[in-house]
């Protein structure tokens, strides 16, 4: 399995474009950690915040 931890965001996006599921998971985890606190604060709901993250990542 390819090690992804040293890839840049741009490289991860290119790998995702090639249907690399591991790259997608790493990108998802990165953005989940960044977006969840902000979205939870804005929406006052963990459930709504997670739905927004998922909807956003579907567009990647």
C-alpha positions in Angstrom: 0.0 0.0 0.0 1.2 3.5 -0.9 2.3 5.7 2.0 0.2 8.9 1.8 1.3 10.9 4.8 4.0 12.8 3.0 1.7 13.9 0.1 0.6 17.5 -0.2 -3.0 18.5 -0.5 -2.6 18.9 -4.3 -1.1 15.5 -4.6 -3.9 14.0 -2.6 -6.5 15.6 -4.9 -4.7 14.1 -7.9 -4.7 10.7 -6.3 -8.4 11.1 -5.5 -9.0 11.9 -9.1 -7.5 8.6 -10.0 -9.9 6.8 -7.6 -7.4 6.3 -4.8 -9.6 5.5 -1.8 -6.7 5.8 0.7 -6.0 9.4 -0.5 -9.7 10.2 -0.3 -9.8 9.0 3.3 -6.8 11.0 4.3 -8.2 14.1 2.6 -11.6 13.5 4.3 -9.9 13.1 7.7 -7.9 16.3 7.2 -10.9 18.4 6.3 -13.1 16.7 8.9 -10.7 17.9 11.7 -10.6 21.4 10.2 -14.3 21.8 9.4 -16.1 20.1 12.3 -15.2 22.5 15.1 -16.2 25.5 12.9 -19.4 24.0 11.6 -20.4 22.7 15.0 -20.0 26.2 16.4 -22.0 27.7 13.5 -24.8 25.2 13.5 -24.8 24.3 17.2 -25.3 20.6 16.1 -22.7 17.8 15.7 -25.2 16.0 13.4 -25.7 19.0 11.1 -22.0 19.7 11.0 -21.2 16.1 10.0 -23.8 16.2 7.3 -22.3 19.4 5.9 -18.8 17.9 5.9 -20.1 14.8 4.1 -22.0 16.9 1.5 -18.9 19.0 0.9 -16.7 15.9 0.5 -19.1 14.4 -2.0 -18.2 17.2 -4.3 -14.5 16.4 -4.2 
